[in-house]
Amino acid sequence: MKTKLTSLVIVFLLGTVAVFAQSKTEEFKVNGNCGMCKARIEKAAKTVDGVSSAAWNQDTKGMAVKLDSTKTNVHKVEMAIALAGHDTEMHKATDEAYNKLPGCCKYDRSVNLGESKMDMKKKESHEGNMH
């Protein structure tokens, strides 16, 4: 009886460890402006099967999603957000989706999420270029 109980407990613990090993947090940037954007972005991410939580920071434009890697990946999450009208690092929203956003949610689409504003200013000024 003790052997069966011990075996059952071991199987349960191994199953629990396997479940937690598949859960991971991914971080990426998403364009947006306000609280309405935050709600829309987080809701879009949570519609993806396998996403258990999503949090977007309005100031840093940083997005953190907790997902089950056996069910989904970061590309699918970013695609869902882009379909809602918000550009991400890997996926740009269609003009149609972007144009459906309320006026306060229309962010500057010329900002590349992979570059800092300082990098963009250097490109504009041609600093360090030989002419």
C-alpha positions as CSV (number, residue, x, y, z in Angstrom):
1,M,0.0,0.0,0.0
2,K,2.8,2.4,0.9
3,T,4.5,1.6,-2.4
4,K,1.4,2.5,-4.4
5,L,0.9,5.7,-2.5
6,T,4.5,6.7,-2.9
7,S,4.4,5.9,-6.7
8,L,1.2,8.0,-7.0
9,V,2.8,11.0,-5.3
10,I,5.9,10.7,-7.5
11,V,3.8,10.6,-10.7
12,F,1.8,13.6,-9.5
13,L,5.0,15.6,-8.7
14,L,6.6,14.8,-12.1
15,G,3.4,15.9,-13.9
16,T,3.4,19.1,-11.9
17,V,7.0,19.9,-12.8
18,A,6.3,19.2,-16.5
19,V,3.4,21.6,-16.5
20,F,5.4,24.4,-15.0
21,A,8.3,23.8,-17.4
22,Q,6.1,24.7,-20.4
23,S,5.1,28.1,-19.0
24,K,7.3,31.0,-19.9
25,T,7.2,34.8,-20.0
26,E,7.9,36.6,-23.3
27,E,8.6,40.4,-23.5
28,F,8.3,42.7,-26.5
29,K,7.3,46.2,-27.5
30,V,3.9,47.3,-28.7
31,N,2.9,50.8,-29.9
32,G,0.0,52.5,-28.2
33,N,-0.9,55.7,-26.2
34,C,-3.5,55.4,-23.5
35,G,-5.5,53.3,-21.1
36,M,-7.9,52.3,-23.9
37,C,-4.9,51.0,-25.8
38,K,-3.8,49.1,-22.8
39,A,-7.1,47.4,-22.5
40,R,-7.3,46.5,-26.2
41,I,-3.7,45.2,-26.4
42,E,-4.0,43.0,-23.3
43,K,-7.4,41.7,-24.4
44,A,-6.0,40.8,-27.9
45,A,-3.1,38.9,-26.3
46,K,-5.4,37.0,-24.0
47,T,-7.5,35.8,-26.9
48,V,-4.6,33.6,-28.0
49,D,-5.1,30.0,-26.7
50,G,-2.2,29.4,-24.2
51,V,-1.8,32.9,-22.9
52,S,-2.5,33.0,-19.2
53,S,-1.6,36.7,-18.5
54,A,-0.7,39.9,-20.4
55,A,0.5,43.2,-19.2
56,W,1.3,46.3,-21.3
57,N,3.1,49.3,-19.8
58,Q,2.0,52.6,-21.4
59,D,5.2,54.5,-20.5
60,T,7.8,52.0,-21.8
61,K,5.6,50.3,-24.4
62,G,6.7,47.0,-23.0
63,M,4.5,44.0,-23.1
64,A,4.9,40.9,-20.9
65,V,2.9,37.8,-21.7
66,K,2.9,34.5,-19.8
67,L,2.2,31.6,-22.2
68,D,2.2,27.9,-22.5
69,S,4.9,27.1,-25.1
70,T,3.2,23.9,-26.1
71,K,0.1,25.8,-27.2
72,T,1.4,29.1,-28.7
73,N,4.3,31.3,-29.3
74,V,5.2,35.0,-29.2
75,H,4.6,35.4,-33.0
76,K,0.9,34.3,-32.6
77,V,0.5,36.8,-29.7
78,E,2.0,39.6,-31.7
79,M,-0.1,38.8,-34.7
80,A,-3.3,39.0,-32.6
81,I,-2.2,42.4,-31.2
82,A,-1.5,43.6,-34.8
83,L,-5.0,42.5,-35.9
84,A,-6.3,44.8,-33.1
85,G,-4.5,47.7,-34.7
86,H,-1.3,48.0,-32.7
87,D,2.2,47.6,-34.3
88,T,4.6,45.2,-32.5
89,E,8.3,44.5,-33.0
90,M,7.6,41.7,-35.5
91,H,4.1,42.5,-36.9
92,K,2.7,45.7,-38.2
93,A,-1.0,46.3,-38.0
94,T,-2.8,46.8,-41.4
95,D,-3.8,50.3,-42.3
96,E,-7.4,49.2,-42.0
97,A,-7.0,47.9,-38.4
98,Y,-5.0,51.0,-37.4
99,N,-7.6,53.4,-38.9
100,K,-10.3,51.8,-36.8
101,L,-8.6,52.9,-33.6
102,P,-10.1,55.9,-31.7
103,G,-8.3,59.2,-32.3
104,C,-6.5,59.1,-28.9
105,C,-5.1,55.7,-29.7
106,K,-3.5,56.6,-33.0
107,Y,0.2,56.4,-32.2
108,D,3.1,57.6,-34.4
109,R,3.6,54.7,-36.8
110,S,6.9,56.1,-38.0
111,V,8.5,55.1,-34.7
112,N,10.5,51.8,-35.1
113,L,10.0,49.8,-31.9
114,G,13.5,48.3,-32.4
115,E,15.2,51.6,-32.3
116,S,15.4,54.2,-29.5
117,K,14.5,57.8,-30.2
118,M,18.2,58.7,-29.8
119,D,19.1,56.3,-32.6
120,M,16.4,57.9,-34.8
121,K,17.8,61.4,-34.1
122,K,21.3,60.3,-35.1
123,K,19.9,58.9,-38.4
124,E,18.1,62.2,-39.1
125,S,21.1,64.4,-38.4
126,H,23.5,62.2,-40.3
127,E,25.9,62.5,-37.4
128,G,29.2,60.7,-38.0
129,N,28.7,60.5,-41.8
130,M,31.4,61.5,-44.1
131,H,30.1,63.6,-47.1
